[in-house]
Amino acid sequence: MGLSFELVLSDLRPMMIGMWTIDPIDGTKGFLRGEQYAVCLSFLIDGNPIVGVIGCPNLPHRNNSAKGYIFVAVKDQGSERVSIIYILVMRPF
């Protein structure tokens, strides 16, 4: 008899305060075709979402030929859409 994933999680649950979740490629077919896809990240506390981030690198901008947005939401603080171009130009790594 092996350990199940549920058993391991239930053993850890009393120690868990916060947890990150990630969907590295939401829209696999779109990614493979060079079309729409997203990278999704969230932080949960006691199972409740606190922060959510969605990166959409191929989402076209409305007014020009640029592509890419990042959407960020923080519980009780609202949400924001930021152009990936803005992040690369204004906040270089």
C-alpha positions as CSV (number, residue, x, y, z in Angstrom):
1,M,0.0,0.0,0.0
2,G,1.5,3.3,-1.1
3,L,0.9,6.8,0.2
4,S,-1.8,8.8,-1.6
5,F,-1.4,12.5,-2.5
6,E,-4.4,13.2,-0.3
7,L,-2.9,11.5,2.7
8,V,0.3,13.5,2.4
9,L,-1.7,16.8,2.1
10,S,-3.9,15.9,5.1
11,D,-0.8,15.3,7.2
12,L,0.6,18.7,6.2
13,R,-2.6,20.7,6.4
14,P,-2.2,21.7,10.2
15,M,1.2,23.1,9.4
16,M,0.1,25.0,6.3
17,I,-0.6,28.7,6.6
18,G,-0.1,29.9,3.0
19,M,0.3,28.1,-0.3
20,W,1.3,29.1,-3.8
21,T,-0.4,27.5,-6.8
22,I,0.7,27.7,-10.4
23,D,-0.6,26.7,-13.8
24,P,2.5,27.1,-15.9
25,I,0.6,27.0,-19.2
26,D,-3.2,27.5,-19.1
27,G,-4.1,26.9,-22.7
28,T,-1.7,24.3,-23.9
29,K,-3.1,24.1,-27.4
30,G,-2.9,27.9,-27.8
31,F,0.7,27.8,-26.6
32,L,1.7,25.1,-29.0
33,R,0.0,27.0,-31.9
34,G,1.6,30.3,-31.0
35,E,-1.9,31.7,-30.0
36,Q,-3.4,32.6,-26.7
37,Y,-2.3,31.1,-23.4
38,A,-1.7,32.3,-19.9
39,V,0.6,31.6,-17.0
40,C,-1.3,31.7,-13.7
41,L,0.0,32.1,-10.2
42,S,-1.9,32.6,-6.9
43,F,-1.3,32.7,-3.2
44,L,-3.8,31.2,-0.8
45,I,-4.1,31.4,3.0
46,D,-6.3,28.8,4.5
47,G,-7.6,28.0,1.1
48,N,-8.7,31.6,0.4
49,P,-7.1,33.5,-2.5
50,I,-5.1,36.5,-1.4
51,V,-3.1,37.4,-4.6
52,G,-3.6,36.3,-8.2
53,V,-1.4,37.0,-11.2
54,I,-2.1,36.0,-14.8
55,G,0.4,36.6,-17.5
56,C,-0.9,36.7,-21.1
57,P,2.1,37.2,-23.3
58,N,0.1,36.9,-26.6
59,L,-2.9,39.0,-25.7
60,P,-2.9,41.9,-28.2
61,H,-3.1,45.5,-27.1
62,R,-6.1,47.4,-28.4
63,N,-4.4,50.5,-29.9
64,N,-1.2,49.1,-31.4
65,S,0.5,46.0,-32.6
66,A,2.1,45.3,-29.2
67,K,1.2,42.1,-27.3
68,G,1.2,41.0,-23.7
69,Y,-0.4,41.9,-20.4
70,I,-0.1,40.9,-16.8
71,F,-3.2,41.1,-14.6
72,V,-2.7,41.3,-10.8
73,A,-5.4,41.2,-8.1
74,V,-4.9,41.5,-4.4
75,K,-7.7,40.7,-2.0
76,D,-9.5,43.9,-0.7
77,Q,-7.2,46.1,-2.8
78,G,-8.5,45.7,-6.4
79,S,-6.8,44.7,-9.6
80,E,-4.6,46.1,-12.3
81,R,-3.7,45.4,-15.9
82,V,-0.1,46.2,-16.9
83,S,1.4,45.9,-20.3
84,I,4.4,43.6,-20.5
85,I,6.1,46.2,-22.7
86,Y,5.8,48.7,-19.8
87,I,7.3,46.3,-17.4
88,L,10.3,45.5,-19.7
89,V,10.9,49.2,-20.5
90,M,10.2,50.9,-17.2
91,R,11.3,48.2,-14.8
92,P,14.3,46.4,-16.5
93,F,15.7,43.4,-14.7
